[in-house]
Structures are given as C-alpha cells and as structure tokens.
Amino acid sequence: MSERARSFETVAADYERHRPEYPREALLWVAQRLDLAAGRRVLDLGAGTGKLTRGLLALGLEVVAVEPGPPMLAQLRETLPGVEAHEGSAEAIPLRDESVDGAVAGQAYHWFDPIRAPAEIRRVVRSGGGLALLWNWWDLRDPMQRRLAQLLGLSRSPRVDGLPAPPHFAELARSTIESVRESTPDGLVARLATTSGLITSDRAERELLLGEVARIARAHGERFPLPQLTYVFAFRRL
C-alpha cells in the first residue's frame, strides 16, 4: 500500500474528530439498493476510525469492520467497542467465503488494488449480495470551496476509474447526495490537515497552506454552512 494510503495512521484521532459523517440519506440509498434490511451482516472495508460503521449500525445492521492500519483500527475499537473489527486489507479479507450479505467502502476504494480487491470482496459476499462505494466530497459550486480547490488542488469529484466490473460485480446504480453541515475556520483547517496530500507534504509548506485556508475561511465568519456532495455507487455480485 502506498505511503499516502497509510498516511492517515499518523492522524487517527484527528481523523475521527474532524472528518464528516456520512449523510443518513446516502446510507438509506445504499441499504435500499443492496436490500440490506435491519439485522443483515455487512462488511465495512477500509473502515478507518469507524465513520461509516457508525452510520450503518444506526440503520440496525450488523457490521464487521476490516481496516489495514493498526492506529486507525485502535481508534475504531475505542470509539465502537462492541463492533467486530479485524486488521486486514481489501486484498486479503480475514473472513470466510460468503459470510456477509453485503460490503461497503467509504472514502477507501481508490486505495484498493483494482485487480485483486474486487475478486476478494466477491469471495466474502453471499450470492445475491452486493457492494457499495461512498465518498464524501467537496462541493465546488460553493465559492469558498472553489478558492480552496485552487489553493490545494482539490478535484471536483473522486477518482472513480477502475470501479468493480464483470466478472465479479455489475453496477446497479449511482447517485450524488447533497447535504450541508456547519463548520468553523478552525474546524475546516483541522479537517484539511487530515487529507493525504497535506499529511505527506513538507511541514513548512503544510503550515503555509493551512494558514491560507484559515484566512479564506475567516472571511466567511466564525461559523458558516459547508455544502457537501456524497457520491454513492451500488454493484451486484455476479
């Protein structure tokens, strides 16, 4: 796994504190497309600190979390002590064949091996099940976020090349869910400080960029609405 993919392990507590939750509307969309009624067993793959796990639990699902980074996994276990959680990767999932009704990956699939991961995910998902991918993303229709995109090189949407495809999965549907959360200059700086590009950048450059983020954000007040787009994709197991 690349240095950037594992960089979040150095900021696990901050990731948990400052990254946004997944909108309930997006999770309901996933549950409906994958026929995940309450009580179904779902794999949260690349679970991080449990951001997506928490939302799935709120829907009444039984969740098993798999995360490759020990610091992120430790944070998940501390935050959600009752959840079954294992150290493992998308390319080597520590679960039995066809042992879950569905799988999800939030803010993670772009780090997976596009050849090995789909076959391994298919192995653990039961016949008739599926896979959902989610990304919380910036909304560059918002003037402040457009300025931040120019400063930091933020993309308009997540990189979705190499999505699961036959012979392992077939796409069912995709959607974009709009939501708004409140933020502050300090909160926005803290969130951006957990992004891989800034974590792995030179310290002096990182401090300079985050200082400029703070300046831009403060021009919008001490509290401001922060629009967000959540991209969701659903796939059927073949």
C-alpha positions in Angstrom: 0.0 0.0 0.0 1.3 3.5 -0.9 2.7 6.0 1.6 -0.3 8.3 1.0 -2.7 5.4 1.6 -1.2 4.7 5.0 -0.6 8.4 5.9 -3.9 8.6 7.8 -2.5 6.3 10.5 -0.4 9.2 11.8 -3.6 11.3 12.5 -6.1 8.7 13.5 -7.6 10.7 16.5 -7.9 13.8 14.4 -9.4 11.9 11.5 -12.1 10.6 13.9 -12.7 14.1 15.3 -12.8 16.2 12.2 -13.9 14.1 9.2 -17.6 14.4 8.4 -20.1 11.6 8.9 -21.9 10.0 6.0 -25.4 11.5 5.4 -28.2 9.2 6.5 -29.9 9.7 3.1 -26.8 8.2 1.4 -26.8 5.2 3.8 -30.5 4.6 3.2 -29.9 4.7 -0.6 -27.2 2.0 -0.1 -29.4 -0.1 2.1 -32.3 0.0 -0.4 -30.1 -0.8 -3.5 -28.4 -3.7 -1.8 -31.5 -4.9 0.0 -29.9 -4.6 3.4 -32.7 -4.8 5.9 -32.0 -4.4 9.7 -30.1 -7.4 11.0 -28.2 -8.1 7.8 -24.4 -8.6 8.2 -22.4 -6.0 6.3 -18.6 -5.7 5.8 -17.2 -2.2 6.2 -13.9 -2.5 4.3 -11.1 0.0 4.8 -13.2 1.1 7.8 -10.8 3.7 9.2 -11.9 5.0 12.5 -15.5 3.8 12.0 -17.2 6.8 10.4 -19.2 4.6 8.0 -19.5 1.8 10.5 -21.4 4.1 12.9 -23.9 5.1 10.3 -24.6 1.5 9.3 -25.1 0.5 12.9 -27.7 3.3 13.2 -29.7 1.5 10.4 -29.8 -1.6 12.5 -27.3 -3.5 10.5 -24.7 -6.0 12.0 -21.3 -4.6 10.9 -17.9 -6.3 10.8 -15.1 -3.7 10.2 -11.8 -4.5 8.4 -9.0 -2.0 8.4 -5.3 -2.4 7.5 -3.9 0.4 9.7 -3.4 -0.5 13.4 -3.7 3.1 14.7 -7.0 3.6 12.8 -8.3 0.2 13.9 -7.4 1.0 17.5 -9.4 4.3 17.2 -12.3 2.4 15.8 -12.2 -0.1 18.7 -12.1 2.6 21.2 -15.0 4.5 19.7 -17.1 1.5 18.9 -16.0 -1.2 21.4 -18.9 -3.6 20.7 -18.2 -3.9 16.9 -16.5 -6.9 15.4 -13.3 -5.5 14.0 -10.3 -7.1 12.3 -6.9 -6.0 10.9 -6.9 -6.8 7.2 -6.9 -5.4 3.7 -9.2 -5.4 0.7 -6.8 -7.8 -1.0 -6.8 -10.2 1.9 -10.0 -10.0 3.9 -9.9 -12.1 7.1 -13.5 -13.5 6.7 -14.9 -16.8 5.5 -16.3 -17.2 2.0 -19.9 -15.8 1.5 -20.0 -14.7 5.2 -21.6 -11.3 4.7 -24.8 -10.1 3.0 -23.1 -7.0 1.5 -19.9 -4.9 1.6 -19.3 -1.2 1.7 -16.2 1.0 1.4 -16.3 4.7 2.4 -13.5 7.0 1.3 -11.4 4.0 0.6 -11.9 2.2 -2.7 -9.4 4.4 -4.6 -6.7 2.9 -2.4 -7.6 -0.7 -3.2 -5.8 -2.8 -5.8 -8.3 -2.7 -8.7 -7.5 -6.2 -9.9 -7.2 -8.2 -6.6 -9.7 -6.4 -4.4 -13.0 -7.0 -6.5 -12.3 -10.7 -6.6 -11.6 -10.9 -2.8 -14.7 -8.8 -2.0 -16.8 -11.1 -4.2 -15.4 -14.1 -2.3 -16.8 -12.9 1.1 -20.2 -11.6 -0.2 -23.0 -14.1 -0.3 -24.9 -14.9 -3.6 -27.5 -12.2 -4.2 -25.5 -9.6 -2.2 -23.7 -6.5 -3.4 -21.1 -3.8 -2.8 -21.5 -0.1 -2.3 -18.8 2.6 -2.5 -19.2 6.0 -0.9 -17.1 9.2 -1.0 -17.8 12.4 1.0 -16.5 15.2 -1.3 -16.2 18.9 -1.7 -18.9 20.9 -3.4 -17.1 23.3 -5.7 -20.3 25.2 -6.5 -19.6 26.8 -3.2 -17.4 29.9 -3.7 -15.2 29.3 -0.7 -14.6 25.7 -1.6 -13.7 26.8 -5.2 -11.0 29.0 -3.7 -9.7 26.2 -1.6 -9.7 23.9 -4.6 -7.5 26.4 -6.5 -5.1 26.6 -3.5 -4.9 22.9 -2.7 -5.6 21.3 -6.0 -8.8 19.7 -4.8 -10.6 17.8 -7.5 -14.2 18.3 -8.5 -15.2 14.7 -7.8 -13.5 11.5 -6.5 -11.4 9.4 -8.9 -13.7 6.6 -9.9 -11.7 4.9 -12.7 -11.3 1.2 -12.1 -14.6 0.6 -10.5 -15.7 -3.0 -9.9 -16.9 -4.7 -13.1 -17.6 -8.2 -14.6 -16.8 -10.9 -13.9 -17.1 -10.0 -10.2 -19.6 -7.2 -10.0 -22.1 -5.3 -12.2 -23.1 -1.7 -11.5 -26.7 -1.3 -10.3 -26.9 2.5 -9.8 -25.1 5.6 -8.8 -26.2 8.9 -7.2 -24.9 12.1 -5.7 -26.4 13.1 -2.3 -26.3 16.8 -1.3 -26.0 17.8 2.3 -24.9 20.8 4.4 -23.0 20.8 7.7 -21.9 23.7 9.8 -18.2 24.4 10.1 -15.7 26.9 11.6 -12.4 28.2 10.4 -10.5 26.0 12.9 -12.7 23.0 12.0 -12.1 23.4 8.3 -8.3 23.7 8.9 -8.4 20.6 11.1 -10.3 18.6 8.5 -8.0 19.5 5.7 -5.0 18.7 7.8 -6.2 15.0 7.7 -6.0 14.8 3.9 -3.3 12.6 2.5 -1.8 15.4 0.3 -1.2 17.7 3.3 -0.2 14.9 5.7 2.6 13.9 3.4 3.7 17.4 2.3 6.7 19.3 3.6 5.9 20.7 7.1 6.7 24.3 6.2 4.6 24.1 3.1 1.7 22.4 5.0 1.7 25.2 7.7 1.7 27.9 5.0 -1.2 26.3 3.1 -3.2 25.7 6.3 -2.6 29.3 7.3 -4.1 30.5 4.0 -7.0 28.1 4.4 -7.7 29.8 7.8 -7.6 33.2 6.2 -10.0 32.3 3.5 -12.4 30.6 5.9 -12.4 33.5 8.4 -13.6 35.8 5.7 -16.9 33.8 5.8 -17.4 34.3 9.6 -16.8 32.3 12.7 -19.5 29.8 11.7 -20.6 29.0 8.2 -22.5 26.4 6.2 -20.3 23.9 4.3 -22.1 22.1 1.5 -21.0 18.6 0.8 -21.6 16.1 -2.0 -21.6 12.3 -1.3 -21.0 10.1 -4.3 -22.5 6.6 -3.9 -22.3 3.6 -6.2 -24.0 0.2 -5.9 -22.9 -3.0 -7.5 -24.5 -6.5 -7.7 -22.4 -9.6 -7.0 -22.1 -11.8 -10.1 
